[in-house]
Structures are given as structure tokens and as C-alpha cells.
Amino acid sequence: EVRYVQADLTDAGHTAAVVLGHEAVVHTAAIPGPQHNPPHVIFQNNVMATYQVIEAAERAGVRRVVHMSSETVPGFSYPSRYFHAGYAPVDEQHPVRPQDSYALSKWFGEQLMDSCVQRSDVTGASIRPTWIQWEGNIERNVGPIVRARGCDESASFWSYVSIYDLADLILLATTSTMPGHEVFYAAAADNAAGGRLHDLIRRHFGDDVELRPVDRPDASGISCAKANRLLGWKPVRGWRDLLDDDGYLRPEVQADLDAGRTGVQRGSQAIS
């Protein structure tokens, strides 16, 4: 049984929620990027919140923690001194060199997970979602990339993920009996530019990026092979399900959004 947790462990203004008897914690709360808060606030909030959740889970006897990390952990999304990935598709083995406070906070969260599983019976997963999309934001975010036809450069090689595929991965990670702590990327199978990945990378990055095999020409710049191998997860949703070839919402998708019938909207209504 998977049950959501709620209880208290308070320190320095941070509250972690865990109740005795619950089996799993899914920790998704954080300042979600480096753009709108001072760096020290982002770092303190995200690291301490994750620390408190993990500590509370361990003390309450929770056996499974799923931590929401970020694709920014390697460091090439918000660097002060620019660099890009050394190879593509990027996987969990790529070197990690974060420069900004947000990516650092997420990397520290992964290390807190490592520490917890080494000293206790807690097991867990850290998920690094790429650019999360749903019916309400994909036209604004991905639409311009579709219309650009690959003319723009992307730090994460045009990767994104459907929120519904991400939800499936979270459930698999939560219910898995996999030992220890593993890190997983979450990305759609295709890229937001809609082009051949190798051609796009050569156009924008020349020979600076090593090209590795892909299972489809328009593959994402982020590999999810590990999540498939260890958890059986495979993304099944892409931007073409929601957008037309010019990057605008399909009429039936717009109708569902206007009527509040999307999964995100129904979920928000159920919670409220």
C-alpha cells in the first residue's frame, strides 16, 4: 500500500511531514528554479526542506523516499561560466558540475538520499525531470520551439517531459522494491524541436558534443534508459499529442483545457 504522509518535524522554520505507519514519502516541495529568489534563500530552503523530510522519514520508520531532483544538476542549464554536455543523449553517468544555487540544492538533495540509505533501512530514488509540460503550458513553452524548426540552441538538447508520464514514473519509483538509492532522468522519448537529434546537435554544437546511439532519429537529448531498465518506465506521451505541426494546441485539447477536463485540472479540483 502507498499512502501519502503528513506530520511534523520542525527545525529552523522547516516542517517535514511524516506520520508513523506510512510506507513511502514523495518529496516534491521546493523553490523550482534560480530565477525569482536570492541564491541563499533557494539553497537554504531546498536543502533544509529535503534534509527535514529525509530525517523525518527515517525516524518514522518509512522505508521508501522518492526525492524530486532536477535535470539542472549537471550544471549546464544556468551556468555563470558557460559549458555544455560532453555527450548526448545525456544520462545519469554524465559528470556533475553545478554552478547555480538551484542545481546545487538539488545535487545536495541526492547526496542526502545517499547518506540516508547508507545509515538506515530507507531506500529511495531521486528523479531528475526535464522541462515539465501539460495542456496548460505546452503551447507557451514548447510551441515556439516547434515553430523555430530547430533554429534555437538548447542547454538540455531540447528535452521535456509530460507531467502524466512523470506521474507514472513517480508511482513506479515509489512502489519499487529496488534496494539502495538510484537517480533517474525523466524525459519524453522525442525532442521538442521535432528534428533529428544528431543533426540538431551538429548544427549548434559542432564536434564538441559526442554523439551516442539513439533509438529513434528525433530522440530526446536526455536518455531514460536507466528508468526503463530498472523500473520498467517508458514515456508514451509527446508534444504531438497536444500540439499541431505549428506548435498550437489541437482544438480538442483546447476544448478540454477550457472546460477544466485535463488531468491536472481534475487533480487540482480533487485536492481543493
C-alpha positions in Angstrom: 0.0 0.0 0.0 1.2 3.5 -0.9 -0.1 6.2 1.4 0.8 9.9 1.4 2.4 11.2 4.6 1.6 14.1 6.8 3.2 15.0 10.2 5.7 17.2 11.9 9.4 17.6 12.4 10.3 21.3 12.7 13.7 22.9 12.8 14.8 26.4 11.7 11.4 27.1 10.3 11.2 24.0 8.1 8.5 21.4 8.6 8.7 17.8 7.3 5.6 15.8 7.1 5.7 12.1 8.1 3.3 10.0 10.2 4.2 6.7 11.8 2.8 3.8 9.9 3.1 5.2 6.5 5.2 3.4 3.9 6.5 6.0 1.5 7.3 9.7 1.1 7.3 11.6 -2.2 9.1 14.8 -1.7 8.3 17.4 -4.4 8.2 20.7 -2.5 11.0 23.2 -3.4 11.6 26.6 -4.9 11.5 25.4 -8.5 14.3 27.4 -10.2 17.0 30.0 -9.7 15.3 33.0 -11.4 13.0 34.6 -8.8 14.6 34.2 -5.4 18.0 35.2 -3.9 20.5 32.3 -4.2 21.0 31.9 -0.5 17.2 31.6 0.0 16.9 28.9 -2.7 19.8 26.9 -1.3 18.7 27.1 2.3 15.0 26.3 1.5 15.6 23.4 -0.8 18.5 21.7 1.0 16.9 22.1 4.5 13.5 21.0 3.4 14.9 17.9 1.8 17.0 17.2 4.9 14.0 17.5 7.2 11.8 15.2 5.0 14.5 12.5 4.9 15.3 12.8 8.6 11.6 12.6 9.5 11.0 9.6 7.2 13.9 7.7 8.8 12.7 8.4 12.3 9.2 7.4 11.5 10.2 4.1 10.0 9.3 5.0 6.4 11.0 2.6 4.1 10.8 4.4 0.8 11.6 8.0 -0.1 11.2 9.5 -3.6 13.0 12.8 -4.0 12.3 15.2 -6.8 15.6 16.4 -8.1 16.2 18.2 -11.4 17.7 17.9 -14.9 19.8 21.0 -13.9 22.1 19.0 -11.6 24.9 18.5 -14.1 25.2 22.3 -14.3 24.8 23.3 -17.9 21.3 24.9 -17.6 22.1 28.0 -15.6 25.9 28.4 -15.5 27.8 31.6 -14.8 30.6 30.3 -17.0 29.0 28.6 -20.0 29.7 24.9 -20.8 27.5 22.2 -22.3 27.2 18.5 -22.0 30.0 16.4 -23.2 27.8 13.8 -25.0 24.2 13.2 -26.0 21.9 11.8 -25.1 22.8 12.8 -21.6 22.5 10.1 -19.0 23.0 9.6 -15.2 26.7 9.0 -15.7 27.4 12.4 -17.1 29.8 14.5 -14.8 28.1 16.8 -12.4 29.4 20.4 -12.1 26.6 22.7 -10.9 27.3 26.4 -10.5 24.0 28.0 -9.5 22.2 27.6 -6.2 19.2 25.7 -7.5 21.2 23.0 -9.2 23.5 22.8 -6.2 20.5 22.4 -3.9 19.1 19.5 -5.9 22.5 17.8 -6.1 22.9 18.1 -2.3 19.4 16.5 -2.1 20.7 13.5 -4.0 23.7 13.2 -1.6 21.4 13.5 1.4 19.5 10.5 -0.1 22.8 8.6 -0.5 23.7 9.3 3.2 20.3 8.2 4.4 20.3 4.8 2.7 23.8 4.1 3.8 22.9 4.5 7.5 19.4 3.2 7.6 16.8 0.8 6.1 15.4 3.6 3.9 15.6 3.0 0.2 14.7 5.5 -2.5 15.0 7.3 -5.8 15.9 10.8 -7.0 14.1 11.7 -10.2 15.5 14.4 -12.5 12.5 15.6 -14.6 13.2 17.7 -17.6 11.0 20.6 -18.6 7.6 19.5 -17.3 4.7 20.1 -19.7 0.9 19.8 -19.6 -2.0 21.1 -21.6 -1.9 24.4 -19.8 1.7 25.4 -20.6 2.9 23.4 -23.5 1.8 25.8 -26.2 3.6 28.7 -24.4 6.7 26.7 -23.8 7.2 24.1 -26.5 5.1 25.8 -29.2 7.8 28.4 -30.1 10.5 25.7 -30.3 8.3 23.7 -32.7 7.8 26.7 -34.9 11.6 27.5 -34.8 12.2 24.2 -36.5 15.4 23.6 -34.6 16.9 27.0 -35.1 17.3 27.6 -31.4 20.1 26.2 -29.1 19.1 24.2 -26.0 21.2 23.5 -22.9 19.4 20.2 -22.4 19.2 19.3 -26.1 15.5 20.1 -26.5 14.3 17.7 -23.8 10.9 17.9 -22.0 8.5 15.6 -20.3 4.8 15.2 -20.0 3.5 15.6 -16.4 1.5 12.4 -16.9 4.5 10.3 -17.8 6.3 11.8 -14.9 3.4 10.8 -12.6 3.7 7.2 -13.9 7.5 7.3 -13.1 6.9 8.6 -9.6 4.4 5.8 -8.9 6.8 3.2 -10.2 9.7 4.6 -8.1 7.5 4.8 -5.0 6.3 1.2 -5.2 9.6 -0.4 -6.4 11.4 -2.8 -4.1 14.7 -1.7 -5.6 17.4 -1.5 -2.9 19.6 1.5 -2.2 19.3 4.9 -3.9 19.2 5.4 -7.6 19.0 8.6 -9.7 16.7 8.6 -12.8 16.2 11.1 -15.6 12.6 11.6 -16.8 12.1 12.9 -20.4 9.8 12.4 -23.3 11.1 10.0 -26.0 11.3 12.7 -28.6 12.8 16.2 -28.6 10.8 19.5 -28.6 12.4 20.7 -31.8 10.9 17.8 -33.7 14.1 17.2 -35.6 16.9 14.6 -35.9 18.8 14.9 -32.6 22.2 14.2 -34.1 21.7 16.8 -36.9 20.5 19.4 -34.4 23.5 18.9 -32.1 26.0 19.1 -35.0 24.3 22.3 -36.3 24.5 24.1 -32.9 27.5 22.5 -31.1 29.7 21.1 -33.9 32.0 18.4 -32.9 32.2 19.5 -29.3 29.5 17.0 -28.3 30.0 13.3 -28.6 27.0 11.7 -30.4 25.9 8.4 -28.9 23.4 5.9 -30.4 19.6 6.7 -30.2 16.6 4.5 -30.6 14.8 7.0 -32.9 16.1 9.8 -35.1 14.2 12.6 -33.2 15.2 11.3 -29.8 15.3 13.4 -26.7 18.7 14.8 -25.7 18.2 13.1 -22.3 18.3 9.3 -22.0 15.8 7.5 -19.9 17.3 4.0 -20.5 18.1 3.6 -16.8 14.5 4.2 -15.7 13.3 1.7 -18.3 15.9 -0.9 -17.3 15.4 -0.7 -13.5 11.8 0.4 -13.2 10.2 -0.6 -16.5 9.2 3.0 -17.2 8.9 4.2 -20.8 7.5 7.6 -21.8 4.5 7.3 -24.1 3.3 10.9 -24.4 4.8 13.6 -26.7 4.1 17.2 -27.8 2.5 15.9 -31.0 -0.4 14.5 -28.8 -1.3 18.1 -27.8 0.1 20.4 -30.4 -0.3 20.6 -34.2 2.7 20.9 -36.5 2.9 24.6 -36.0 3.0 24.3 -32.2 -0.5 25.3 -31.3 -2.9 23.4 -29.2 -5.1 21.0 -31.1 -8.8 22.0 -31.0 -9.9 19.0 -28.9 -7.1 19.7 -26.4 -8.1 23.4 -26.2 -11.7 22.4 -25.6 -10.7 20.1 -22.7 -8.5 22.8 -21.2 -11.3 25.4 -21.4 -13.7 23.0 -19.8 -11.4 22.1 -17.0 -11.3 18.4 -18.1 -7.5 17.9 -18.2 -5.9 15.5 -15.7 -4.0 18.4 -14.0 -7.2 20.4 -13.6 -9.2 17.5 -12.3 -6.4 16.6 -9.8 -6.3 20.2 -8.5 -10.1 20.2 -8.1 -10.0 17.0 -6.2 -7.3 18.3 -3.8 -9.1 21.6 -3.2 
